[in-house]
């Protein structure tokens, strides 16, 4: 079992670790655990709110999941034409 370090987490819904949740206690609890890069804006505006090691892990996850998948999808579309 993972150590959640005092964070509010429902382990049954965690599909991806290393992200920042941008909503808390949403009526659709699964929405709390979707990777959305909204936190990147908060990091730019108020970096003091983020632990450097957690922030880097989350930024790496955004790059890995959103940029790489997006690039792959674009490449696939071009080949399909």
PDB file of N, CA, C and O in Angstrom:
ATOM      1  N   UNK A   1       0.845  -1.185   0.000  1.00  0.00           N
ATOM      2  CA  UNK A   1       0.000   0.000   0.000  1.00  0.00           C
ATOM      3  C   UNK A   1       0.885   1.241   0.000  1.00  0.00           C
ATOM      4  O   UNK A   1       1.856   1.316   0.753  1.00  0.00           O
ATOM      5  N   UNK A   2       0.557   2.191  -0.824  1.00  0.00           N
ATOM      6  CA  UNK A   2       1.333   3.418  -0.955  1.00  0.00           C
ATOM      7  C   UNK A   2       1.113   4.325   0.251  1.00  0.00           C
ATOM      8  O   UNK A   2       0.038   4.352   0.850  1.00  0.00           O
ATOM      9  N   UNK A   3       2.159   5.061   0.584  1.00  0.00           N
ATOM     10  CA  UNK A   3       2.064   6.070   1.636  1.00  0.00           C
ATOM     11  C   UNK A   3       1.624   7.372   0.973  1.00  0.00           C
ATOM     12  O   UNK A   3       2.326   7.901   0.112  1.00  0.00           O
ATOM     13  N   UNK A   4       0.470   7.885   1.371  1.00  0.00           N
ATOM     14  CA  UNK A   4      -0.088   9.079   0.741  1.00  0.00           C
ATOM     15  C   UNK A   4       0.352  10.347   1.448  1.00  0.00           C
ATOM     16  O   UNK A   4      -0.079  11.436   1.071  1.00  0.00           O
ATOM     17  N   UNK A   5       1.187  10.237   2.449  1.00  0.00           N
ATOM     18  CA  UNK A   5       1.783  11.411   3.083  1.00  0.00           C
ATOM     19  C   UNK A   5       0.797  12.424   3.629  1.00  0.00           C
ATOM     20  O   UNK A   5       1.075  13.623   3.605  1.00  0.00           O
ATOM     21  N   UNK A   6      -0.333  11.978   4.116  1.00  0.00           N
ATOM     22  CA  UNK A   6      -1.302  12.898   4.691  1.00  0.00           C
ATOM     23  C   UNK A   6      -2.216  13.569   3.680  1.00  0.00           C
ATOM     24  O   UNK A   6      -3.046  14.397   4.056  1.00  0.00           O
ATOM     25  N   UNK A   7      -2.079  13.224   2.393  1.00  0.00           N
ATOM     26  CA  UNK A   7      -2.949  13.804   1.371  1.00  0.00           C
ATOM     27  C   UNK A   7      -4.298  13.098   1.361  1.00  0.00           C
ATOM     28  O   UNK A   7      -4.399  11.933   1.748  1.00  0.00           O
ATOM     29  N   UNK A   8      -5.326  13.801   0.922  1.00  0.00           N
ATOM     30  CA  UNK A   8      -6.663  13.233   0.807  1.00  0.00           C
ATOM     31  C   UNK A   8      -6.735  12.400  -0.470  1.00  0.00           C
ATOM     32  O   UNK A   8      -6.793  12.944  -1.573  1.00  0.00           O
ATOM     33  N   UNK A   9      -6.732  11.066  -0.312  1.00  0.00           N
ATOM     34  CA  UNK A   9      -6.659  10.174  -1.466  1.00  0.00           C
ATOM     35  C   UNK A   9      -7.592   8.983  -1.263  1.00  0.00           C
ATOM     36  O   UNK A   9      -7.662   8.415  -0.173  1.00  0.00           O
ATOM     37  N   UNK A  10      -8.308   8.613  -2.328  1.00  0.00           N
ATOM     38  CA  UNK A  10      -9.080   7.381  -2.330  1.00  0.00           C
ATOM     39  C   UNK A  10      -8.299   6.377  -3.174  1.00  0.00           C
ATOM     40  O   UNK A  10      -8.368   6.432  -4.402  1.00  0.00           O
ATOM     41  N   UNK A  11      -7.555   5.457  -2.548  1.00  0.00           N
ATOM     42  CA  UNK A  11      -6.684   4.540  -3.283  1.00  0.00           C
ATOM     43  C   UNK A  11      -7.405   3.710  -4.343  1.00  0.00           C
ATOM     44  O   UNK A  11      -6.782   3.283  -5.315  1.00  0.00           O
ATOM     45  N   UNK A  12      -8.695   3.476  -4.172  1.00  0.00           N
ATOM     46  CA  UNK A  12      -9.450   2.682  -5.151  1.00  0.00           C
ATOM     47  C   UNK A  12      -9.590   3.409  -6.489  1.00  0.00           C
ATOM     48  O   UNK A  12      -9.827   2.765  -7.511  1.00  0.00           O
ATOM     49  N   UNK A  13      -9.449   4.728  -6.502  1.00  0.00           N
ATOM     50  CA  UNK A  13      -9.632   5.506  -7.725  1.00  0.00           C
ATOM     51  C   UNK A  13      -8.327   5.944  -8.375  1.00  0.00           C
ATOM     52  O   UNK A  13      -8.338   6.487  -9.480  1.00  0.00           O
ATOM     53  N   UNK A  14      -7.213   5.716  -7.707  1.00  0.00           N
ATOM     54  CA  UNK A  14      -5.928   6.171  -8.237  1.00  0.00           C
ATOM     55  C   UNK A  14      -5.502   5.275  -9.391  1.00  0.00           C
ATOM     56  O   UNK A  14      -5.227   4.089  -9.206  1.00  0.00           O
ATOM     57  N   UNK A  15      -5.453   5.859 -10.583  1.00  0.00           N
ATOM     58  CA  UNK A  15      -4.990   5.127 -11.763  1.00  0.00           C
ATOM     59  C   UNK A  15      -3.587   5.575 -12.145  1.00  0.00           C
ATOM     60  O   UNK A  15      -2.860   4.846 -12.820  1.00  0.00           O
ATOM     61  N   UNK A  16      -3.209   6.768 -11.715  1.00  0.00           N
ATOM     62  CA  UNK A  16      -1.899   7.316 -12.080  1.00  0.00           C
ATOM     63  C   UNK A  16      -1.368   8.116 -10.893  1.00  0.00           C
ATOM     64  O   UNK A  16      -2.034   9.022 -10.392  1.00  0.00           O
ATOM     65  N   UNK A  17      -0.175   7.771 -10.458  1.00  0.00           N
ATOM     66  CA  UNK A  17       0.448   8.525  -9.368  1.00  0.00           C
ATOM     67  C   UNK A  17       1.361   9.587  -9.965  1.00  0.00           C
ATOM     68  O   UNK A  17       1.740   9.502 -11.133  1.00  0.00           O
ATOM     69  N   UNK A  18       1.710  10.579  -9.169  1.00  0.00           N
ATOM     70  CA  UNK A  18       2.633  11.607  -9.605  1.00  0.00           C
ATOM     71  C   UNK A  18       1.961  12.771 -10.291  1.00  0.00           C
ATOM     72  O   UNK A  18       2.583  13.461 -11.099  1.00  0.00           O
ATOM     73  N   UNK A  19       0.696  13.000  -9.979  1.00  0.00           N
ATOM     74  CA  UNK A  19      -0.020  14.130 -10.559  1.00  0.00           C
ATOM     75  C   UNK A  19      -0.565  14.996  -9.425  1.00  0.00           C
ATOM     76  O   UNK A  19      -0.678  14.549  -8.284  1.00  0.00           O
ATOM     77  N   UNK A  20      -0.897  16.232  -9.757  1.00  0.00           N
ATOM     78  CA  UNK A  20      -1.616  17.092  -8.818  1.00  0.00           C
ATOM     79  C   UNK A  20      -3.085  17.040  -9.185  1.00  0.00           C
ATOM     80  O   UNK A  20      -3.454  17.149 -10.355  1.00  0.00           O
ATOM     81  N   UNK A  21      -3.917  16.874  -8.171  1.00  0.00           N
ATOM     82  CA  UNK A  21      -5.357  16.934  -8.394  1.00  0.00           C
ATOM     83  C   UNK A  21      -5.749  18.408  -8.465  1.00  0.00           C
ATOM     84  O   UNK A  21      -5.302  19.206  -7.641  1.00  0.00           O
ATOM     85  N   UNK A  22      -6.578  18.775  -9.439  1.00  0.00           N
ATOM     86  CA  UNK A  22      -6.978  20.183  -9.530  1.00  0.00           C
ATOM     87  C   UNK A  22      -8.403  20.400  -9.039  1.00  0.00           C
ATOM     88  O   UNK A  22      -8.908  21.523  -9.068  1.00  0.00           O
ATOM     89  N   UNK A  23      -9.040  19.349  -8.596  1.00  0.00           N
ATOM     90  CA  UNK A  23     -10.340  19.455  -7.934  1.00  0.00           C
ATOM     91  C   UNK A  23     -10.294  18.568  -6.698  1.00  0.00           C
ATOM     92  O   UNK A  23      -9.545  17.592  -6.655  1.00  0.00           O
ATOM     93  N   UNK A  24     -11.089  18.906  -5.704  1.00  0.00           N
ATOM     94  CA  UNK A  24     -11.141  18.126  -4.473  1.00  0.00           C
ATOM     95  C   UNK A  24     -12.594  17.956  -4.076  1.00  0.00           C
ATOM     96  O   UNK A  24     -13.376  18.906  -4.111  1.00  0.00           O
ATOM     97  N   UNK A  25     -12.944  16.752  -3.702  1.00  0.00           N
ATOM     98  CA  UNK A  25     -14.301  16.423  -3.258  1.00  0.00           C
ATOM     99  C   UNK A  25     -15.344  16.746  -4.318  1.00  0.00           C
ATOM    100  O   UNK A  25     -16.408  17.281  -4.006  1.00  0.00           O
ATOM    101  N   UNK A  26     -15.042  16.425  -5.556  1.00  0.00           N
ATOM    102  CA  UNK A  26     -15.975  16.610  -6.669  1.00  0.00           C
ATOM    103  C   UNK A  26     -17.147  15.644  -6.497  1.00  0.00           C
ATOM    104  O   UNK A  26     -16.987  14.582  -5.895  1.00  0.00           O
ATOM    105  N   UNK A  27     -18.313  15.998  -7.016  1.00  0.00           N
ATOM    106  CA  UNK A  27     -19.467  15.097  -6.902  1.00  0.00           C
ATOM    107  C   UNK A  27     -19.204  13.788  -7.644  1.00  0.00           C
ATOM    108  O   UNK A  27     -19.716  12.745  -7.236  1.00  0.00           O
ATOM    109  N   UNK A  28     -18.427  13.818  -8.713  1.00  0.00           N
ATOM    110  CA  UNK A  28     -17.966  12.613  -9.397  1.00  0.00           C
ATOM    111  C   UNK A  28     -16.536  12.384  -8.932  1.00  0.00           C
ATOM    112  O   UNK A  28     -15.595  12.929  -9.509  1.00  0.00           O
ATOM    113  N   UNK A  29     -16.374  11.578  -7.889  1.00  0.00           N
ATOM    114  CA  UNK A  29     -15.076  11.439  -7.228  1.00  0.00           C
ATOM    115  C   UNK A  29     -13.963  11.006  -8.181  1.00  0.00           C
ATOM    116  O   UNK A  29     -12.806  11.369  -7.972  1.00  0.00           O
ATOM    117  N   UNK A  30     -14.287  10.245  -9.214  1.00  0.00           N
ATOM    118  CA  UNK A  30     -13.271   9.805 -10.174  1.00  0.00           C
ATOM    119  C   UNK A  30     -12.655  10.997 -10.901  1.00  0.00           C
ATOM    120  O   UNK A  30     -11.511  10.915 -11.347  1.00  0.00           O
ATOM    121  N   UNK A  31     -13.385  12.095 -11.029  1.00  0.00           N
ATOM    122  CA  UNK A  31     -12.852  13.298 -11.685  1.00  0.00           C
ATOM    123  C   UNK A  31     -11.678  13.889 -10.923  1.00  0.00           C
ATOM    124  O   UNK A  31     -10.841  14.574 -11.512  1.00  0.00           O
ATOM    125  N   UNK A  32     -11.604  13.636  -9.628  1.00  0.00           N
ATOM    126  CA  UNK A  32     -10.487  14.123  -8.826  1.00  0.00           C
ATOM    127  C   UNK A  32      -9.153  13.551  -9.305  1.00  0.00           C
ATOM    128  O   UNK A  32      -8.106  14.149  -9.056  1.00  0.00           O
ATOM    129  N   UNK A  33      -9.172  12.417  -9.980  1.00  0.00           N
ATOM    130  CA  UNK A  33      -7.944  11.679 -10.283  1.00  0.00           C
ATOM    131  C   UNK A  33      -7.590  11.653 -11.764  1.00  0.00           C
ATOM    132  O   UNK A  33      -6.807  10.804 -12.192  1.00  0.00           O
ATOM    133  N   UNK A  34      -8.146  12.560 -12.549  1.00  0.00           N
ATOM    134  CA  UNK A  34      -7.804  12.647 -13.965  1.00  0.00           C
ATOM    135  C   UNK A  34      -6.625  13.587 -14.141  1.00  0.00           C
ATOM    136  O   UNK A  34      -6.530  14.611 -13.463  1.00  0.00           O
ATOM    137  N   UNK A  35      -5.731  13.237 -15.052  1.00  0.00           N
ATOM    138  CA  UNK A  35      -4.575  14.090 -15.313  1.00  0.00           C
ATOM    139  C   UNK A  35      -4.987  15.245 -16.209  1.00  0.00           C
ATOM    140  O   UNK A  35      -5.339  15.057 -17.374  1.00  0.00           O
ATOM    141  N   UNK A  36      -4.937  16.438 -15.644  1.00  0.00           N
ATOM    142  CA  UNK A  36      -5.180  17.672 -16.394  1.00  0.00           C
ATOM    143  C   UNK A  36      -4.029  18.604 -16.067  1.00  0.00           C
ATOM    144  O   UNK A  36      -3.623  18.692 -14.909  1.00  0.00           O
ATOM    145  N   UNK A  37      -3.493  19.301 -17.061  1.00  0.00           N
ATOM    146  CA  UNK A  37      -2.314  20.132 -16.798  1.00  0.00           C
ATOM    147  C   UNK A  37      -2.622  21.508 -16.222  1.00  0.00           C
ATOM    148  O   UNK A  37      -1.769  22.394 -16.282  1.00  0.00           O
ATOM    149  N   UNK A  38      -3.800  21.715 -15.671  1.00  0.00           N
ATOM    150  CA  UNK A  38      -4.146  23.023 -15.092  1.00  0.00           C
ATOM    151  C   UNK A  38      -3.164  23.459 -14.011  1.00  0.00           C
ATOM    152  O   UNK A  38      -2.921  24.654 -13.838  1.00  0.00           O
ATOM    153  N   UNK A  39      -2.602  22.506 -13.290  1.00  0.00           N
ATOM    154  CA  UNK A  39      -1.692  22.851 -12.208  1.00  0.00           C
ATOM    155  C   UNK A  39      -0.430  23.541 -12.718  1.00  0.00           C
ATOM    156  O   UNK A  39       0.233  24.242 -11.953  1.00  0.00           O
ATOM    157  N   UNK A  40      -0.083  23.359 -13.990  1.00  0.00           N
ATOM    158  CA  UNK A  40       1.111  24.000 -14.551  1.00  0.00           C
ATOM    159  C   UNK A  40       0.981  25.527 -14.476  1.00  0.00           C
ATOM    160  O   UNK A  40       1.964  26.230 -14.241  1.00  0.00           O
ATOM    161  N   UNK A  41      -0.222  26.022 -14.675  1.00  0.00           N
ATOM    162  CA  UNK A  41      -0.464  27.468 -14.574  1.00  0.00           C
ATOM    163  C   UNK A  41      -0.232  27.926 -13.133  1.00  0.00           C
ATOM    164  O   UNK A  41       0.403  28.953 -12.895  1.00  0.00           O
ATOM    165  N   UNK A  42      -0.746  27.165 -12.189  1.00  0.00           N
ATOM    166  CA  UNK A  42      -0.531  27.510 -10.777  1.00  0.00           C
ATOM    167  C   UNK A  42       0.955  27.481 -10.431  1.00  0.00           C
ATOM    168  O   UNK A  42       1.422  28.318  -9.658  1.00  0.00           O
ATOM    169  N   UNK A  43       1.696  26.542 -10.984  1.00  0.00           N
ATOM    170  CA  UNK A  43       3.138  26.481 -10.733  1.00  0.00           C
ATOM    171  C   UNK A  43       3.845  27.728 -11.253  1.00  0.00           C
ATOM    172  O   UNK A  43       4.777  28.229 -10.623  1.00  0.00           O
ATOM    173  N   UNK A  44       3.398  28.226 -12.402  1.00  0.00           N
ATOM    174  CA  UNK A  44       4.018  29.418 -12.982  1.00  0.00           C
ATOM    175  C   UNK A  44       3.709  30.661 -12.162  1.00  0.00           C
ATOM    176  O   UNK A  44       4.555  31.545 -12.027  1.00  0.00           O
ATOM    177  N   UNK A  45       2.500  30.732 -11.614  1.00  0.00           N
ATOM    178  CA  UNK A  45       2.065  31.910 -10.866  1.00  0.00           C
ATOM    179  C   UNK A  45       2.559  31.878  -9.420  1.00  0.00           C
ATOM    180  O   UNK A  45       2.960  32.908  -8.878  1.00  0.00           O
ATOM    181  N   UNK A  46       2.531  30.711  -8.801  1.00  0.00           N
ATOM    182  CA  UNK A  46       2.886  30.611  -7.379  1.00  0.00           C
ATOM    183  C   UNK A  46       3.753  29.375  -7.121  1.00  0.00           C
ATOM    184  O   UNK A  46       3.305  28.437  -6.461  1.00  0.00           O
ATOM    185  N   UNK A  47       4.976  29.363  -7.627  1.00  0.00           N
ATOM    186  CA  UNK A  47       5.825  28.177  -7.480  1.00  0.00           C
ATOM    187  C   UNK A  47       6.133  27.819  -6.025  1.00  0.00           C
ATOM    188  O   UNK A  47       6.458  26.672  -5.720  1.00  0.00           O
ATOM    189  N   UNK A  48       6.032  28.788  -5.143  1.00  0.00           N
ATOM    190  CA  UNK A  48       6.316  28.513  -3.731  1.00  0.00           C
ATOM    191  C   UNK A  48       5.294  27.567  -3.102  1.00  0.00           C
ATOM    192  O   UNK A  48       5.529  27.045  -2.012  1.00  0.00           O
ATOM    193  N   UNK A  49       4.173  27.342  -3.768  1.00  0.00           N
ATOM    194  CA  UNK A  49       3.139  26.437  -3.253  1.00  0.00           C
ATOM    195  C   UNK A  49       3.455  24.968  -3.514  1.00  0.00           C
ATOM    196  O   UNK A  49       2.748  24.087  -3.024  1.00  0.00           O
ATOM    197  N   UNK A  50       4.506  24.696  -4.279  1.00  0.00           N
ATOM    198  CA  UNK A  50       4.786  23.336  -4.725  1.00  0.00           C
ATOM    199  C   UNK A  50       6.153  22.865  -4.230  1.00  0.00           C
ATOM    200  O   UNK A  50       7.137  23.601  -4.299  1.00  0.00           O
ATOM    201  N   UNK A  51       6.197  21.646  -3.739  1.00  0.00           N
ATOM    202  CA  UNK A  51       7.471  21.024  -3.385  1.00  0.00           C
ATOM    203  C   UNK A  51       8.207  20.705  -4.686  1.00  0.00           C
ATOM    204  O   UNK A  51       7.618  20.136  -5.605  1.00  0.00           O
ATOM    205  N   UNK A  52       9.479  21.064  -4.770  1.00  0.00           N
ATOM    206  CA  UNK A  52      10.220  20.913  -6.027  1.00  0.00           C
ATOM    207  C   UNK A  52      10.215  19.477  -6.547  1.00  0.00           C
ATOM    208  O   UNK A  52      10.028  19.258  -7.744  1.00  0.00           O
ATOM    209  N   UNK A  53      10.417  18.496  -5.666  1.00  0.00           N
ATOM    210  CA  UNK A  53      10.462  17.113  -6.132  1.00  0.00           C
ATOM    211  C   UNK A  53       9.102  16.647  -6.636  1.00  0.00           C
ATOM    212  O   UNK A  53       9.027  15.931  -7.634  1.00  0.00           O
ATOM    213  N   UNK A  54       8.030  17.041  -5.962  1.00  0.00           N
ATOM    214  CA  UNK A  54       6.676  16.684  -6.423  1.00  0.00           C
ATOM    215  C   UNK A  54       6.351  17.396  -7.732  1.00  0.00           C
ATOM    216  O   UNK A  54       5.770  16.808  -8.643  1.00  0.00           O
ATOM    217  N   UNK A  55       6.730  18.661  -7.813  1.00  0.00           N
ATOM    218  CA  UNK A  55       6.448  19.450  -9.016  1.00  0.00           C
ATOM    219  C   UNK A  55       7.140  18.851 -10.231  1.00  0.00           C
ATOM    220  O   UNK A  55       6.535  18.740 -11.298  1.00  0.00           O
ATOM    221  N   UNK A  56       8.403  18.466 -10.079  1.00  0.00           N
ATOM    222  CA  UNK A  56       9.130  17.893 -11.213  1.00  0.00           C
ATOM    223  C   UNK A  56       8.504  16.571 -11.644  1.00  0.00           C
ATOM    224  O   UNK A  56       8.382  16.302 -12.839  1.00  0.00           O
ATOM    225  N   UNK A  57       8.111  15.751 -10.688  1.00  0.00           N
ATOM    226  CA  UNK A  57       7.452  14.480 -11.006  1.00  0.00           C
ATOM    227  C   UNK A  57       6.159  14.727 -11.779  1.00  0.00           C
ATOM    228  O   UNK A  57       5.878  14.040 -12.761  1.00  0.00           O
ATOM    229  N   UNK A  58       5.384  15.694 -11.341  1.00  0.00           N
ATOM    230  CA  UNK A  58       4.117  16.004 -12.010  1.00  0.00           C
ATOM    231  C   UNK A  58       4.347  16.570 -13.409  1.00  0.00           C
ATOM    232  O   UNK A  58       3.625  16.222 -14.343  1.00  0.00           O
ATOM    233  N   UNK A  59       5.347  17.440 -13.562  1.00  0.00           N
ATOM    234  CA  UNK A  59       5.666  17.975 -14.890  1.00  0.00           C
ATOM    235  C   UNK A  59       6.151  16.871 -15.830  1.00  0.00           C
ATOM    236  O   UNK A  59       5.806  16.861 -17.012  1.00  0.00           O
ATOM    237  N   UNK A  60       6.938  15.961 -15.312  1.00  0.00           N
ATOM    238  CA  UNK A  60       7.388  14.824 -16.124  1.00  0.00           C
ATOM    239  C   UNK A  60       6.204  13.982 -16.578  1.00  0.00           C
ATOM    240  O   UNK A  60       6.180  13.493 -17.707  1.00  0.00           O
ATOM    241  N   UNK A  61       5.224  13.813 -15.700  1.00  0.00           N
ATOM    242  CA  UNK A  61       4.037  13.022 -16.047  1.00  0.00           C
ATOM    243  C   UNK A  61       3.228  13.717 -17.141  1.00  0.00           C
ATOM    244  O   UNK A  61       2.750  13.057 -18.064  1.00  0.00           O
ATOM    245  N   UNK A  62       3.069  15.030 -17.051  1.00  0.00           N
ATOM    246  CA  UNK A  62       2.355  15.775 -18.092  1.00  0.00           C
ATOM    247  C   UNK A  62       3.069  15.599 -19.431  1.00  0.00           C
ATOM    248  O   UNK A  62       2.435  15.343 -20.454  1.00  0.00           O
ATOM    249  N   UNK A  63       4.385  15.737 -19.413  1.00  0.00           N
ATOM    250  CA  UNK A  63       5.136  15.585 -20.657  1.00  0.00           C
ATOM    251  C   UNK A  63       4.993  14.170 -21.206  1.00  0.00           C
ATOM    252  O   UNK A  63       4.748  13.991 -22.399  1.00  0.00           O
ATOM    253  N   UNK A  64       5.141  13.186 -20.363  1.00  0.00           N
ATOM    254  CA  UNK A  64       5.075  11.783 -20.786  1.00  0.00           C
ATOM    255  C   UNK A  64       3.693  11.414 -21.320  1.00  0.00           C
ATOM    256  O   UNK A  64       3.579  10.800 -22.380  1.00  0.00           O
ATOM    257  N   UNK A  65       2.666  11.779 -20.602  1.00  0.00           N
ATOM    258  CA  UNK A  65       1.314  11.334 -20.946  1.00  0.00           C
ATOM    259  C   UNK A  65       0.641  12.221 -21.982  1.00  0.00           C
ATOM    260  O   UNK A  65       0.090  11.718 -22.962  1.00  0.00           O
ATOM    261  N   UNK A  66       0.678  13.526 -21.780  1.00  0.00           N
ATOM    262  CA  UNK A  66      -0.073  14.407 -22.668  1.00  0.00           C
ATOM    263  C   UNK A  66       0.696  14.793 -23.925  1.00  0.00           C
ATOM    264  O   UNK A  66       0.134  14.758 -25.020  1.00  0.00           O
ATOM    265  N   UNK A  67       1.962  15.158 -23.793  1.00  0.00           N
ATOM    266  CA  UNK A  67       2.717  15.571 -24.976  1.00  0.00           C
ATOM    267  C   UNK A  67       3.071  14.393 -25.859  1.00  0.00           C
ATOM    268  O   UNK A  67       2.902  14.465 -27.077  1.00  0.00           O
ATOM    269  N   UNK A  68       3.553  13.321 -25.279  1.00  0.00           N
ATOM    270  CA  UNK A  68       3.947  12.157 -26.068  1.00  0.00           C
ATOM    271  C   UNK A  68       2.733  11.542 -26.751  1.00  0.00           C
ATOM    272  O   UNK A  68       2.798  11.207 -27.934  1.00  0.00           O
ATOM    273  N   UNK A  69       1.640  11.388 -26.037  1.00  0.00           N
ATOM    274  CA  UNK A  69       0.422  10.823 -26.633  1.00  0.00           C
ATOM    275  C   UNK A  69      -0.120  11.740 -27.718  1.00  0.00           C
ATOM    276  O   UNK A  69      -0.580  11.269 -28.758  1.00  0.00           O
ATOM    277  N   UNK A  70      -0.069  13.031 -27.486  1.00  0.00           N
ATOM    278  CA  UNK A  70      -0.544  13.995 -28.469  1.00  0.00           C
ATOM    279  C   UNK A  70       0.326  13.937 -29.715  1.00  0.00           C
ATOM    280  O   UNK A  70      -0.193  13.951 -30.831  1.00  0.00           O
ATOM    281  N   UNK A  71       1.647  13.872 -29.541  1.00  0.00           N
ATOM    282  CA  UNK A  71       2.558  13.790 -30.672  1.00  0.00           C
ATOM    283  C   UNK A  71       2.322  12.501 -31.449  1.00  0.00           C
ATOM    284  O   UNK A  71       2.302  12.514 -32.680  1.00  0.00           O
ATOM    285  N   UNK A  72       2.143  11.398 -30.745  1.00  0.00           N
ATOM    286  CA  UNK A  72       1.895  10.121 -31.396  1.00  0.00           C
ATOM    287  C   UNK A  72       0.608  10.183 -32.205  1.00  0.00           C
ATOM    288  O   UNK A  72       0.563   9.704 -33.338  1.00  0.00           O
ATOM    289  N   UNK A  73      -0.420  10.760 -31.640  1.00  0.00           N
ATOM    290  CA  UNK A  73      -1.704  10.864 -32.339  1.00  0.00           C
ATOM    291  C   UNK A  73      -1.569  11.693 -33.606  1.00  0.00           C
ATOM    292  O   UNK A  73      -2.122  11.325 -34.643  1.00  0.00           O
ATOM    293  N   UNK A  74      -0.842  12.810 -33.543  1.00  0.00           N
ATOM    294  CA  UNK A  74      -0.642  13.659 -34.713  1.00  0.00           C
ATOM    295  C   UNK A  74       0.145  12.911 -35.787  1.00  0.00           C
ATOM    296  O   UNK A  74      -0.197  12.982 -36.968  1.00  0.00           O
ATOM    297  N   UNK A  75       1.185  12.202 -35.390  1.00  0.00           N
ATOM    298  CA  UNK A  75       1.982  11.433 -36.343  1.00  0.00           C
ATOM    299  C   UNK A  75       1.136  10.355 -37.019  1.00  0.00           C
ATOM    300  O   UNK A  75       1.264  10.115 -38.219  1.00  0.00           O
ATOM    301  N   UNK A  76       0.284   9.719 -36.245  1.00  0.00           N
ATOM    302  CA  UNK A  76      -0.576   8.670 -36.802  1.00  0.00           C
ATOM    303  C   UNK A  76      -1.566   9.240 -37.802  1.00  0.00           C
ATOM    304  O   UNK A  76      -1.833   8.630 -38.838  1.00  0.00           O
ATOM    305  N   UNK A  77      -2.109  10.411 -37.492  1.00  0.00           N
ATOM    306  CA  UNK A  77      -3.059  11.037 -38.413  1.00  0.00           C
ATOM    307  C   UNK A  77      -2.388  11.391 -39.737  1.00  0.00           C
ATOM    308  O   UNK A  77      -2.970  11.218 -40.808  1.00  0.00           O
ATOM    309  N   UNK A  78      -1.160  11.889 -39.648  1.00  0.00           N
ATOM    310  CA  UNK A  78      -0.453  12.266 -40.884  1.00  0.00           C
ATOM    311  C   UNK A  78      -0.180  11.042 -41.755  1.00  0.00           C
ATOM    312  O   UNK A  78      -0.300  11.115 -42.978  1.00  0.00           O
ATOM    313  N   UNK A  79       0.184   9.922 -41.138  1.00  0.00           N
ATOM    314  CA  UNK A  79       0.444   8.707 -41.898  1.00  0.00           C
ATOM    315  C   UNK A  79      -0.832   8.150 -42.513  1.00  0.00           C
ATOM    316  O   UNK A  79      -0.791   7.524 -43.572  1.00  0.00           O
ATOM    317  N   UNK A  80      -1.948   8.371 -41.864  1.00  0.00           N
ATOM    318  CA  UNK A  80      -3.217   7.811 -42.343  1.00  0.00           C
ATOM    319  C   UNK A  80      -3.761   8.548 -43.563  1.00  0.00           C
ATOM    320  O   UNK A  80      -4.626   8.032 -44.271  1.00  0.00           O
ATOM    321  N   UNK A  81      -3.257   9.749 -43.804  1.00  0.00           N
ATOM    322  CA  UNK A  81      -3.766  10.550 -44.930  1.00  0.00           C
ATOM    323  C   UNK A  81      -3.328  10.006 -46.260  1.00  0.00           C
ATOM    324  O   UNK A  81      -3.673  10.566 -47.300  1.00  0.00           O
TER     325      UNK A  81
END
